[in-house]
Amino acid sequence: MSVVVVLEGMLTGEAIREYLLTSKMGNPYGFYTAYRQVSKSVSYPSVRKYFYILKELGLIHAVGFVPGMAPWRKHMFTVVKGKETDPAWTHPQIELYPSTKYGKKGYLRLRKKGLRPKGGRRAKYTLRGPGPAVPETRPLPPPIVKAKVKIEEKPPVKPSKVLKVKPKPVMKPERAKIIVVSKEQIEKRKAEGYKLTREIDGKFMMEKPK
């Protein structure tokens, strides 16, 4: 509770300095939970941005990690020695980004006067004019338009008729005629042109050539 009392009535940059000096070290979320009780309008992304800016200015530095919600760890920061009274704590964002000094309305007023701010990190804030005048140039000749060539379209070629050729029937080879006769009919069948081929169980098989 003592840390919250110290932070009351301070700007965000100064509050971060007092928080780290009082706690010896701290992290953005720890400062956010404490400063939230004093300033309801502060947001956690804004606090993280301030810690980044202070680190870039060399006012704070990381000293290690502490366990957080797995798998994340909390970055711990502390004030750099000799930077406790640096005037950049009051407006660290303007110190790092000088073009934010005027804000949106001031920037528009400068543009109406023909001036514009020179931005950039840690750049010295100066005003620049509209720039050197552009020399007059001759108008460019009209482009050459090429005449369009009309291509005559040829009539489509009709496909030629395809003659359907019926396949010739395949003639099956004639088979030799085979008969089964008794022993008494062998001589008679031989006279007709049959030849004896084999005998099976008393039956005779005769074949007539083609």
FENBEL-V213404 format. One record per pair of residues at least 4 apart in sequence whose ideal C-beta (glycine too) atoms are under 8 Angstrom apart, sorted by sequence separation. I is the first residue (numbers start at 1). J is the second residue. D is the distance in whole Angstrom. If there is no record, write none. Layout:
i->I j->J d->D
i->I j->J d->D
This chain:
i->1 j->5 d->7
i->2 j->6 d->7
i->3 j->7 d->7
i->4 j->8 d->7
i->10 j->14 d->4
i->11 j->15 d->7
i->12 j->16 d->7
i->13 j->17 d->7
i->14 j->18 d->6
i->15 j->19 d->6
i->16 j->20 d->6
i->17 j->21 d->6
i->18 j->22 d->6
i->19 j->23 d->6
i->20 j->24 d->8
i->26 j->30 d->5
i->27 j->31 d->7
i->28 j->32 d->6
i->29 j->33 d->6
i->30 j->34 d->7
i->31 j->35 d->6
i->32 j->36 d->6
i->33 j->37 d->8
i->34 j->38 d->8
i->35 j->39 d->6
i->36 j->40 d->7
i->42 j->46 d->6
i->43 j->47 d->7
i->44 j->48 d->6
i->45 j->49 d->6
i->46 j->50 d->7
i->47 j->51 d->7
i->48 j->52 d->7
i->49 j->53 d->6
i->50 j->54 d->6
i->51 j->55 d->6
i->52 j->56 d->6
i->53 j->57 d->6
i->55 j->59 d->8
i->68 j->72 d->5
i->79 j->83 d->6
i->88 j->92 d->5
i->91 j->95 d->6
i->92 j->96 d->6
i->93 j->97 d->6
i->94 j->98 d->6
i->102 j->106 d->3
i->103 j->107 d->7
i->104 j->108 d->7
i->105 j->109 d->7
i->106 j->110 d->7
i->107 j->111 d->7
i->108 j->112 d->7
i->109 j->113 d->7
i->111 j->115 d->7
i->119 j->123 d->7
i->181 j->185 d->4
i->182 j->186 d->8
i->185 j->189 d->6
i->186 j->190 d->6
i->187 j->191 d->7
i->188 j->192 d->7
i->190 j->194 d->6
i->199 j->203 d->7
i->10 j->15 d->4
i->20 j->25 d->7
i->26 j->31 d->6
i->42 j->47 d->6
i->54 j->59 d->5
i->55 j->60 d->6
i->68 j->73 d->5
i->79 j->84 d->6
i->101 j->106 d->8
i->102 j->107 d->5
i->110 j->115 d->5
i->111 j->116 d->6
i->118 j->123 d->6
i->181 j->186 d->6
i->189 j->194 d->4
i->190 j->195 d->7
i->199 j->204 d->5
i->200 j->205 d->7
i->20 j->26 d->5
i->36 j->42 d->6
i->54 j->60 d->5
i->55 j->61 d->7
i->67 j->73 d->6
i->68 j->74 d->4
i->94 j->100 d->6
i->110 j->116 d->6
i->118 j->124 d->8
i->190 j->196 d->7
i->198 j->204 d->8
i->199 j->205 d->7
i->19 j->26 d->6
i->23 j->30 d->7
i->35 j->42 d->6
i->55 j->62 d->7
i->66 j->73 d->7
i->67 j->74 d->8
i->88 j->95 d->4
i->93 j->100 d->6
i->94 j->101 d->5
i->102 j->109 d->8
i->110 j->117 d->6
i->118 j->125 d->7
i->198 j->205 d->5
i->7 j->15 d->5
i->10 j->18 d->6
i->65 j->73 d->4
i->66 j->74 d->5
i->99 j->107 d->8
i->102 j->110 d->7
i->117 j->125 d->6
i->118 j->126 d->5
i->181 j->189 d->6
i->196 j->204 d->6
i->197 j->205 d->5
i->51 j->60 d->7
i->65 j->74 d->6
i->107 j->116 d->8
i->117 j->126 d->8
i->118 j->127 d->7
i->196 j->205 d->8
i->197 j->206 d->6
i->32 j->42 d->7
i->65 j->75 d->6
i->66 j->76 d->6
i->107 j->117 d->7
i->117 j->127 d->7
i->118 j->128 d->6
i->179 j->189 d->7
i->186 j->196 d->6
i->196 j->206 d->5
i->197 j->207 d->5
i->7 j->18 d->6
i->19 j->30 d->8
i->20 j->31 d->8
i->65 j->76 d->7
i->116 j->127 d->7
i->117 j->128 d->8
i->195 j->206 d->6
i->6 j->18 d->5
i->7 j->19 d->6
i->19 j->31 d->5
i->32 j->44 d->5
i->35 j->47 d->7
i->64 j->76 d->5
i->115 j->127 d->5
i->116 j->128 d->6
i->194 j->206 d->4
i->195 j->207 d->6
i->6 j->19 d->8
i->62 j->75 d->5
i->63 j->76 d->5
i->115 j->128 d->7
i->194 j->207 d->7
i->195 j->208 d->7
i->62 j->76 d->7
i->63 j->77 d->7
i->115 j->129 d->7
i->194 j->208 d->5
i->195 j->209 d->7
i->16 j->31 d->6
i->19 j->34 d->6
i->29 j->44 d->7
i->32 j->47 d->5
i->62 j->77 d->6
i->63 j->78 d->5
i->102 j->117 d->6
i->114 j->129 d->7
i->179 j->194 d->7
i->193 j->208 d->6
i->3 j->19 d->6
i->6 j->22 d->6
i->15 j->31 d->7
i->19 j->35 d->7
i->28 j->44 d->7
i->31 j->47 d->6
i->61 j->77 d->7
i->101 j->117 d->8
i->114 j->130 d->5
i->190 j->206 d->8
i->192 j->208 d->7
i->193 j->209 d->7
i->60 j->77 d->5
i->61 j->78 d->7
i->110 j->127 d->7
i->189 j->206 d->5
i->29 j->47 d->8
i->60 j->78 d->7
i->99 j->117 d->5
i->186 j->204 d->6
i->3 j->22 d->5
i->28 j->47 d->5
i->60 j->79 d->6
i->61 j->80 d->6
i->98 j->117 d->7
i->99 j->118 d->7
i->178 j->197 d->7
i->183 j->202 d->8
i->2 j->22 d->7
i->3 j->23 d->7
i->15 j->35 d->6
i->28 j->48 d->5
i->31 j->51 d->8
i->59 j->79 d->7
i->60 j->80 d->6
i->98 j->118 d->8
i->99 j->119 d->3
i->186 j->206 d->7
i->59 j->80 d->6
i->98 j->119 d->7
i->99 j->120 d->7
i->182 j->203 d->7
i->183 j->204 d->6
i->55 j->77 d->7
i->58 j->80 d->6
i->97 j->119 d->7
i->98 j->120 d->7
i->181 j->203 d->8
i->182 j->204 d->7
i->12 j->35 d->7
i->15 j->38 d->8
i->28 j->51 d->5
i->97 j->120 d->8
i->180 j->203 d->5
i->181 j->204 d->5
i->59 j->83 d->5
i->97 j->121 d->7
i->98 j->122 d->8
i->101 j->125 d->6
i->180 j->204 d->7
i->58 j->83 d->7
i->96 j->121 d->6
i->98 j->123 d->6
i->180 j->205 d->6
i->181 j->206 d->6
i->51 j->77 d->7
i->96 j->122 d->6
i->98 j->124 d->7
i->99 j->125 d->7
i->179 j->205 d->7
i->180 j->206 d->8
i->7 j->34 d->6
i->12 j->39 d->8
i->59 j->86 d->6
i->95 j->122 d->7
i->98 j->125 d->4
i->178 j->205 d->6
i->179 j->206 d->6
i->7 j->35 d->6
i->178 j->206 d->7
i->9 j->38 d->8
i->59 j->88 d->6
i->178 j->207 d->5
i->179 j->208 d->8
i->4 j->34 d->6
i->8 j->38 d->5
i->12 j->42 d->7
i->59 j->89 d->7
i->177 j->207 d->7
i->178 j->208 d->8
i->3 j->34 d->5
i->7 j->38 d->5
i->16 j->47 d->8
i->57 j->88 d->5
i->176 j->207 d->5
i->177 j->208 d->4
i->176 j->208 d->6
i->4 j->37 d->5
i->59 j->92 d->7
i->176 j->209 d->6
i->4 j->38 d->6
i->12 j->46 d->7
i->16 j->50 d->6
i->176 j->210 d->6
i->12 j->47 d->7
i->16 j->51 d->7
i->54 j->89 d->8
i->57 j->92 d->6
i->174 j->210 d->6
i->13 j->50 d->6
i->12 j->50 d->5
i->16 j->54 d->6
i->25 j->63 d->6
i->54 j->92 d->6
i->57 j->95 d->6
i->27 j->66 d->7
i->53 j->92 d->5
i->57 j->96 d->6
i->20 j->60 d->7
i->53 j->93 d->6
i->56 j->96 d->6
i->13 j->54 d->7
i->17 j->59 d->8
i->50 j->92 d->7
i->50 j->93 d->8
i->53 j->96 d->5
i->16 j->60 d->8
i->30 j->74 d->8
i->29 j->74 d->7
i->27 j->74 d->5
i->28 j->75 d->8
i->27 j->75 d->6
i->27 j->76 d->6
i->26 j->76 d->7
i->27 j->77 d->7
i->25 j->76 d->5
i->26 j->77 d->6
i->25 j->77 d->7
i->26 j->78 d->8
i->25 j->78 d->4
i->24 j->78 d->7
i->20 j->77 d->6
i->20 j->78 d->6
i->21 j->79 d->6
i->20 j->79 d->5
i->17 j->79 d->6
i->21 j->84 d->7
i->56 j->121 d->8
i->17 j->84 d->7
i->17 j->89 d->5
i->16 j->89 d->8
i->13 j->88 d->8
i->14 j->89 d->5
i->13 j->89 d->5
i->14 j->90 d->6
i->13 j->90 d->6
i->13 j->91 d->7
i->11 j->90 d->6
i->13 j->92 d->5
i->11 j->91 d->8
